[in-house]
Amino acid sequence: MGKVNKIAIYLNRHLTGNIYDKDSILEAYSTDMSLLKVKPRFVALPESTSDVRKLVKFVNQLAEKKYDLPISVRGSGLSKSGADLSKGIVLSTERLNHVRELDAHDHLVHVQAGITLGKLNAVLAPYGLTLPVFAEPEETIGSLISNCPKDRYSGKYGGIMNYIDRAEIVLSSGDILQTSRLGKGALKKKQSGKSFESKIYKKLDETLKSNSELLEKDQKSLGYPALKHIRRNNGRVFDILPAFFGAEGNLGIITEVILRLETISPRPHRLFGVFKSEIEALEFYDLCAKFTPLYAEIFDNKIFENLDEYGKKPDLLEKNLEKGYIVLVSFNDKSKKSRNKVRKIEKKCSSLGKITIETVQNSADFDDFETSIKMFLNDETKSERGNLLNDFYLPRKSLSEFLKAIKSFEKSSKKPLELFGNFSTEIFSLRPSFDLKKVDERRTAMTLMRDINDLLNKTGGALAGGLPEGRLKSIVIYPELEKPLKDLYAEVKDIFDPNNIFAPETKTNYDTRSAVRSLRTETLSGIIK
C-alpha cells in the first residue's frame, strides 16, 4: 500500500469527517472559477473545528520534518483567484454549515464558516434580518471574509468587513485563536504568555509599529489589505481580526464567526439610462451619487448585441442599440423616498440620454436586464469568458483614458474588451473569451493580463482592487511591487505560518512557472459566475 493511502487511512481514523484520495473526487476539487486547474493529493471534509485542528496540526508536524503537504481552504469553489486550489490538501468547509445561535433582538448571529450566504439569509428572513452583502447565494461566509470583496452593495454598506464581530480561527500550530478587541493591558497580558498565539500577538504588534507609515498606503485588495485596522485609536485598541480580511486562507482557517446584521430593506427602486459616451454616463452617475444609491453599474452596450439570438435581450433595450453605455441605478430607501429620488433624477437628466424608471408594468423587464449579463458570460461554446481581468480598481476620473487605451489591446489580442462594473465602488471587469485548448490563446491571456496591469498602474488603478490577487494575478503584480511591501507581507506570513502550510503559492510565495503550468486546457463546465 502506497504512502498516499497510508496518510488517508491514518487521518480517517482520527477525524470524524472524511479524507478522500479517490481520483474522481480529486478531479472535482481541482478547479474553481479561476482559469487554473491544480489537482490535490487529498480532499478533506471536516465535521467540526476539532477535525480542522487535528488536520492542521498533523500537516504542520509533517512540515517541521520537511514533508510538504500544504492546505488550501475551499468554500463552495467560487474563488476567482485560484487560492482555494492545492497540490496537497483541499480542505472544504461544506460540512461546517450550521447556525449556532441567533440573537434577533441584538441583530447578531453565530455561524460556522461554511454556511452559505443564501442559507444564512433564508434563516434570517423570518426575523426581518439580513447580511447586506451581494454575492452568489452559494458563497460561504468564510470565503467572503477570506476574499473580502468590494461587492455590489459595498458603496452603501461597506462590505463584509463591517459585519464581522468576532471569529474563531485555527492557527498553523493547530491552536485556536478567538479574536477580540483588546485594550493595552489585555494586549500586554496576551503577549506575555509562551503559546504560539502569544508569539503572534507580540511579533505582529512590533511589525505593525515599525511599518506604521507604510500601512497608511492604500493597497486596495493586495496582500493583507486590512492590516492598518488592527491597531486603532493610536494603539489603544488591538484587534487581530482584520489580518484575515482578504488573506485568502493564507494565515489561518476560519471556522466560526459572529456576524452583525441589518434589517431587511424595502424592495429597490431602479432606473436605467442609455448614453452615447462614458462621459455622459459619468455625468449621470455623479448626479445619482448625490442621492446615495444602493449601487450604480455601467455596461458597454456591445455586451447585449448578441443576446437576441438567445431570446434574452431585455425589452428595456432598443432593437438597434447604438454604441455607448448603459447605467443601472438602484435605491433601497423606504418606498416613497426611493420613488421621489428616482423621479428627481429623471427630471434632471432628461437631456443626457434615454432614461427609464421602474414601474409596476416594467419591473420584470428590469429583472431581465439584471440577469442578462449571465448570458453574456456564458454565450460561447468553445471559448470561455474566464475570470482573468475581473474586479479591478479604476478611478472614475481615469475611465476615459482607460477605455481609449484598451482599444489598442483589442487589436493586438484580437479580443473584444467590453467593460462593465460599479461606479459606486470603482470596481470594473473585462471578460474576453479564450479557447484554453490552444497554446497561443493561453499565451494571449497572460500577455493581456500583463498589459492591463501595466495600464492600471499608469491610470491610478489596481489589478487586485475588488478581490485579492490569489495565485494568478500575483504573478504580474508582485514582481513590480515595492520591496518594503513585499518584505512586510512576507514578515506577516512568517508570523502566522512559519512552516508555510497554508495556501503557499498565493501572495508573497507566488510561483510564476507553476501558475502558468496550471492554466486550464479545457473549458470550465457549468455556469460561469
C-alpha positions in Angstrom: 0.0 0.0 0.0 1.4 3.4 -1.0 2.3 6.3 1.2 -0.7 8.4 0.0 -3.2 5.8 1.1 -1.5 5.4 4.5 -1.9 9.1 5.2 -5.6 8.9 4.2 -6.1 5.9 6.4 -4.3 7.5 9.3 -6.3 10.7 9.1 -9.7 8.9 8.6 -9.0 7.0 11.8 -8.5 10.2 13.8 -11.2 12.5 12.3 -14.9 12.5 12.5 -15.1 13.8 8.9 -13.6 12.3 5.8 -10.3 12.4 3.9 -10.6 11.3 0.2 -7.9 10.3 -2.3 -10.2 8.9 -4.9 -9.3 10.2 -8.3 -12.8 11.3 -9.4 -13.2 13.3 -6.1 -9.7 14.9 -6.5 -10.7 16.0 -10.1 -13.9 17.6 -8.8 -11.9 19.8 -6.4 -9.1 20.6 -8.8 -10.9 23.7 -10.4 -12.8 26.7 -9.2 -14.0 29.8 -11.0 -10.4 30.8 -12.0 -8.5 29.9 -15.1 -6.4 27.4 -13.2 -6.5 23.7 -12.5 -4.5 22.1 -9.7 -5.2 18.5 -8.7 -4.8 17.9 -4.9 -3.5 14.8 -3.3 -6.3 14.7 -0.8 -9.7 16.3 -0.2 -10.7 16.8 3.4 -14.3 17.3 4.6 -14.1 18.0 8.3 -17.2 17.8 10.5 -16.0 20.1 13.3 -13.4 22.6 14.5 -11.7 19.7 16.3 -11.3 18.0 12.9 -9.7 21.1 11.4 -7.3 21.4 14.4 -6.2 17.8 14.1 -5.6 18.0 10.4 -3.7 21.3 10.6 -1.5 20.0 13.5 -0.7 16.9 11.5 0.3 18.8 8.4 2.4 21.3 10.5 4.2 18.4 12.1 5.0 17.0 8.6 6.3 20.4 7.5 8.6 20.5 10.5 10.0 17.2 9.2 10.4 18.8 5.7 7.4 16.8 4.3 5.4 19.1 2.1 1.6 18.7 2.3 0.1 22.2 2.1 -3.5 23.1 2.8 -5.9 25.4 0.9 -9.3 26.2 2.2 -12.3 25.9 -0.1 -15.8 27.2 0.5 -18.1 26.5 -2.5 -15.4 26.5 -5.2 -16.3 30.0 -6.4 -12.8 31.6 -6.0 -11.8 33.7 -9.0 -8.2 33.7 -7.9 -7.2 30.0 -7.5 -6.4 30.5 -3.9 -8.6 27.6 -2.9 -6.6 25.1 -5.0 -3.8 23.0 -3.7 -1.2 20.4 -4.7 -1.6 19.0 -1.2 -4.9 19.0 0.7 -8.1 20.9 -0.3 -10.0 21.4 3.0 -13.6 22.0 2.2 -15.8 23.7 4.8 -19.1 22.5 3.2 -20.0 20.4 6.3 -19.2 23.3 8.7 -22.5 24.9 7.7 -24.7 25.4 10.8 -26.2 28.3 12.6 -25.0 28.1 16.2 -27.2 30.8 17.7 -29.3 33.7 16.6 -29.9 36.8 18.8 -32.6 38.6 16.7 -33.0 41.4 19.4 -29.4 42.5 19.2 -29.0 41.6 15.5 -26.3 39.0 16.0 -25.8 35.5 14.7 -23.2 32.9 15.4 -22.5 30.6 12.5 -19.9 28.1 11.2 -17.8 29.5 8.4 -19.1 27.0 5.8 -22.6 28.2 5.8 -23.6 29.9 2.6 -24.9 33.4 2.2 -28.2 32.1 0.7 -28.8 29.6 3.6 -28.0 32.3 6.2 -30.3 34.9 4.7 -33.1 32.3 4.4 -32.7 31.6 8.2 -32.7 35.3 9.0 -35.6 36.4 6.7 -38.4 35.4 9.1 -36.9 37.7 11.7 -36.7 40.6 9.2 -32.9 40.5 9.2 -30.2 40.1 6.6 -26.5 40.2 5.9 -26.3 43.1 3.4 -23.6 41.7 1.2 -24.1 41.0 -2.5 -22.6 37.6 -3.7 -23.6 34.3 -5.2 -26.0 32.6 -2.8 -23.6 29.6 -2.7 -20.7 31.8 -1.4 -19.7 30.8 2.1 -19.2 33.3 5.0 -15.6 32.1 5.4 -14.9 32.8 1.8 -16.5 36.2 2.0 -14.1 37.1 4.8 -11.1 35.5 3.2 -11.7 37.3 -0.1 -13.3 40.4 1.4 -14.8 41.5 -1.9 -15.9 45.0 -2.7 -19.3 43.8 -3.7 -22.3 45.5 -5.4 -23.6 46.9 -2.1 -20.2 48.0 -0.7 -20.6 51.6 -1.8 -23.5 51.9 0.7 -22.9 49.2 3.4 -19.1 48.9 3.3 -18.9 45.1 2.6 -18.4 42.0 4.8 -15.7 43.6 6.8 -18.2 45.9 8.5 -20.3 43.0 9.7 -17.9 40.6 11.4 -17.9 41.0 15.2 -15.6 38.1 16.2 -14.2 34.9 14.6 -12.7 31.6 15.7 -9.6 30.7 13.7 -7.4 27.6 13.6 -3.7 28.7 13.5 -0.9 26.9 11.7 0.1 25.2 15.0 -3.4 23.7 15.4 -4.3 26.1 18.2 -7.5 28.1 18.3 -7.5 31.9 18.2 -10.6 33.7 19.4 -10.5 37.2 18.1 -11.5 40.1 20.4 -10.8 43.8 20.8 -8.0 44.2 23.4 -7.0 47.3 25.4 -3.4 48.0 26.2 -3.5 46.0 29.4 -5.2 43.0 27.9 -2.7 43.1 25.0 0.3 43.0 27.3 -1.2 40.1 29.1 -1.8 38.2 25.9 1.8 38.9 24.7 3.3 37.7 28.0 2.4 34.1 27.5 4.6 31.4 25.9 2.0 30.0 23.5 2.1 30.3 19.7 -0.8 32.7 19.9 1.1 34.9 22.4 4.1 35.0 20.0 1.8 36.1 17.2 0.4 39.0 19.2 3.9 40.1 20.3 5.6 39.9 16.8 2.6 41.3 14.9 2.4 44.3 17.3 6.1 45.0 16.7 5.8 44.6 13.0 2.8 47.0 12.7 4.5 49.6 14.8 7.7 49.6 12.7 5.7 49.8 9.5 3.1 52.3 10.5 3.8 54.7 7.7 3.8 52.0 5.0 0.5 50.7 6.3 -1.2 54.0 5.5 -0.8 53.4 1.8 -4.0 52.1 0.3 -3.1 48.7 -1.3 -6.7 48.0 -2.3 -7.1 44.2 -2.1 -3.4 43.4 -2.3 -1.5 41.3 0.2 -3.1 41.6 3.6 -5.1 44.7 2.9 -6.7 45.4 6.3 -3.5 45.3 8.5 -3.8 49.0 9.2 -7.1 48.4 11.0 -5.6 46.1 13.7 -4.1 48.8 15.8 -6.8 51.5 16.3 -7.2 54.7 18.4 -3.5 55.4 18.4 -2.7 51.9 19.7 -5.3 51.9 22.5 -7.2 49.1 20.8 -5.7 46.0 19.2 -8.0 43.6 17.2 -6.2 40.9 15.2 -9.3 40.1 13.2 -8.5 42.4 10.2 -5.4 40.4 9.4 -7.7 37.7 8.0 -9.7 40.0 5.7 -8.6 39.4 2.2 -5.9 36.9 3.4 -7.4 34.1 1.2 -6.8 31.4 3.9 -3.1 32.2 3.8 -2.8 32.9 7.6 -5.2 30.6 9.2 -8.5 28.7 8.8 -11.7 30.5 9.9 -14.1 28.0 11.4 -16.8 30.1 13.3 -18.0 33.7 13.1 -20.3 36.1 14.9 -21.9 38.4 12.5 -23.8 41.7 12.9 -26.9 42.1 10.9 -29.2 44.7 9.3 -33.0 44.8 9.0 -34.2 43.9 5.5 -34.6 46.9 3.3 -37.6 47.6 1.1 -37.6 46.4 -2.5 -35.3 48.5 -4.5 -36.5 51.1 -7.0 -34.4 51.3 -10.2 -33.8 53.5 -13.1 -32.0 52.8 -16.3 -30.1 55.2 -18.7 -28.6 54.7 -22.2 -25.8 57.1 -23.1 -23.6 57.7 -26.2 -20.4 58.1 -24.3 -18.7 57.2 -21.0 -18.6 61.0 -20.2 -22.4 61.3 -20.3 -22.6 58.1 -18.2 -20.3 59.5 -15.6 -22.2 62.8 -15.6 -25.4 60.8 -14.9 -23.8 58.8 -12.1 -22.4 62.0 -10.5 -25.9 63.3 -10.2 -27.3 60.0 -8.9 -24.5 59.8 -6.3 -25.9 62.8 -4.6 -29.0 60.7 -3.7 -27.0 57.8 -2.1 -27.9 54.9 -4.4 -27.6 51.2 -3.3 -25.5 50.7 -6.4 -24.8 52.3 -9.9 -23.5 49.9 -12.6 -22.2 50.6 -16.1 -22.3 48.2 -19.1 -20.8 48.6 -22.5 -23.7 48.3 -25.0 -21.7 45.7 -27.0 -22.4 43.2 -24.2 -26.0 43.0 -25.3 -25.5 42.8 -29.1 -25.6 39.0 -29.3 -28.4 38.3 -26.8 -31.2 38.4 -29.4 -30.3 35.0 -30.7 -30.7 33.6 -27.2 -34.1 35.3 -26.7 -32.6 37.2 -23.7 -32.2 40.7 -25.0 -34.1 42.8 -22.3 -37.2 44.6 -23.5 -35.7 47.8 -22.0 -33.1 47.9 -24.8 -33.8 49.2 -28.2 -33.6 46.7 -31.1 -30.7 48.5 -32.7 -28.7 49.7 -29.7 -26.2 52.4 -30.6 -22.6 52.3 -29.4 -22.3 53.6 -25.9 -23.0 52.7 -22.3 -25.9 51.7 -20.1 -26.1 52.7 -16.4 -28.4 50.9 -14.0 -29.0 52.6 -10.6 -30.9 51.2 -7.6 -32.2 52.8 -4.4 -33.4 50.9 -1.4 -34.7 53.5 1.0 -38.2 53.4 2.2 -40.5 53.1 -0.8 -41.8 56.7 -1.0 -38.3 58.1 -0.5 -36.8 55.9 -3.2 -39.6 56.8 -5.7 -39.0 60.5 -5.1 -35.3 60.2 -5.6 -35.8 58.3 -8.9 -38.3 61.0 -10.2 -36.0 63.9 -9.3 -33.1 62.2 -11.2 -35.4 61.5 -14.2 -36.3 65.2 -14.4 -32.7 66.5 -14.1 -31.2 64.0 -16.5 -33.7 64.1 -19.4 -31.2 65.9 -21.6 -28.4 63.5 -21.1 -29.8 60.3 -22.6 -32.8 58.0 -22.6 -33.9 57.4 -19.0 -36.4 54.7 -18.0 -37.7 54.4 -14.4 -39.0 51.3 -12.9 -42.8 50.9 -12.7 -45.1 48.0 -11.8 -45.5 47.3 -15.6 -41.8 47.1 -16.5 -40.4 45.7 -13.2 -39.9 42.3 -14.8 -38.0 43.9 -17.7 -35.6 45.4 -15.1 -35.1 41.9 -13.6 -34.5 40.5 -17.1 -31.8 43.2 -17.7 -30.0 42.3 -14.4 -29.9 38.6 -15.3 -29.0 39.0 -19.0 -25.3 39.6 -18.0 -25.2 35.9 -17.2 -25.9 35.1 -20.8 -23.0 37.3 -21.9 -20.7 35.4 -19.6 -21.9 32.1 -20.9 -22.6 32.8 -24.6 -19.7 30.8 -26.0 -19.4 27.0 -26.6 -15.7 26.6 -27.4 -14.4 29.6 -25.6 -14.7 30.8 -22.0 -15.0 34.2 -20.5 -12.8 33.4 -17.6 -12.0 35.4 -14.5 -8.7 36.9 -15.6 -9.4 40.6 -15.8 -12.2 40.8 -13.2 -12.8 43.1 -10.3 -10.0 45.6 -10.8 -9.9 49.1 -9.3 -10.1 52.0 -11.7 -10.7 55.6 -10.6 -13.7 57.1 -12.2 -11.6 60.1 -13.4 -9.4 57.7 -15.4 -12.2 55.8 -17.1 -12.0 57.7 -20.4 -8.2 57.3 -20.6 -8.5 53.6 -19.8 -11.2 53.0 -22.4 -9.2 54.8 -25.1 -6.0 52.8 -24.2 -7.6 49.3 -24.3 -8.6 49.8 -28.0 -5.0 49.0 -28.9 -5.2 45.8 -26.8 -8.3 44.8 -28.6 -6.4 45.0 -31.9 -3.2 43.2 -30.7 -5.1 40.4 -28.8 -8.0 40.2 -31.3 -10.3 40.1 -28.3 -13.3 42.4 -27.7 -12.9 44.1 -24.3 -16.3 45.1 -23.2 -16.2 46.9 -19.8 -18.8 46.6 -17.0 -18.6 47.4 -13.4 -19.8 49.5 -10.4 -19.4 53.3 -10.4 -20.1 53.4 -6.6 -17.1 51.2 -5.7 -14.9 51.9 -8.8 -14.6 48.2 -9.4 -14.8 47.1 -13.0 -14.2 44.0 -15.1 -13.3 42.9 -18.6 -14.2 39.3 -19.6 -12.7 38.4 -23.0 -13.2 34.8 -24.2 -10.3 32.4 -24.7 -10.1 28.9 -26.2 -8.0 27.4 -23.4 -7.2 24.3 -25.6 -4.9 26.4 -27.7 -1.4 27.3 -26.5 -1.4 30.7 -28.3 -4.7 31.6 -26.7 -3.3 30.9 -23.2 -0.3 32.9 -24.1 -2.5 35.8 -25.3 -4.4 35.6 -22.0 -1.2 36.0 -19.9 0.0 38.9 -22.2 -3.3 40.7 -21.9 -3.2 40.4 -18.1 0.2 41.9 -18.0 -0.8 44.7 -20.4 -3.9 45.6 -18.4 -2.0 45.5 -15.2 0.6 48.0 -16.6 -2.3 50.2 -17.9 -4.0 50.2 -14.5 -0.8 51.2 -12.8 -0.4 54.1 -15.1 -4.0 55.3 -14.6 -4.0 55.0 -10.8 -5.8 51.7 -10.7 -5.0 48.2 -9.3 -5.5 44.8 -10.8 -6.2 43.4 -7.3 -8.8 46.0 -6.5 -12.1 44.4 -5.7 -10.7 40.9 -4.9 -7.3 39.7 -3.7 -4.6 38.6 -6.1 -4.6 34.9 -5.3 -2.4 32.6 -7.4 -2.8 34.1 -10.9 -2.8 37.8 -10.6 0.1 37.7 -8.2 2.5 36.6 -11.0 2.1 40.0 -12.7 1.6 42.2 -9.6 4.3 41.1 -7.2 7.4 41.4 -9.5 6.7 45.1 -9.7 5.7 45.6 -6.0 8.0 47.8 -4.0 10.3 45.9 -1.7 9.2 47.3 1.6 5.7 46.0 1.0 6.9 42.6 -0.2 9.0 42.4 3.0 6.0 43.4 5.2 3.8 40.7 3.7 6.5 38.1 3.9 7.0 39.0 7.6 3.3 38.8 8.4 3.1 35.4 6.6 6.0 34.1 8.7 4.5 35.3 11.9 1.3 33.4 11.4 2.6 30.4 9.3 6.3 29.9 9.8 6.2 26.5 8.1 4.3 27.8 5.1 1.5 25.2 5.2 -1.5 27.5 4.2 -2.0 28.3 0.5 1.7 28.5 -0.1 1.6 29.7 -3.7 -0.6 32.7 -3.1 0.6 36.2 -2.3 4.3 36.5 -1.4 5.3 33.0 -2.2 3.9 33.1 -5.8 5.4 30.8 -8.3 5.2 32.1 -11.9 6.1 28.9 -13.6 3.7 26.8 -11.5 0.8 29.2 -12.1 1.4 29.3 -15.9 1.7 25.5 -16.0 -1.6 25.3 -14.0 -3.6 27.2 -16.6 -6.6 25.0 -17.6 -6.6 23.5 -21.1 -10.3 22.8 -21.1 -13.4 25.0 -20.8 -14.9 25.1 -17.3 -18.1 23.1 -17.1 -21.3 24.6 -15.7 -22.3 28.2 -15.4 -19.6 30.9 -15.4 -20.1 33.3 -12.5 
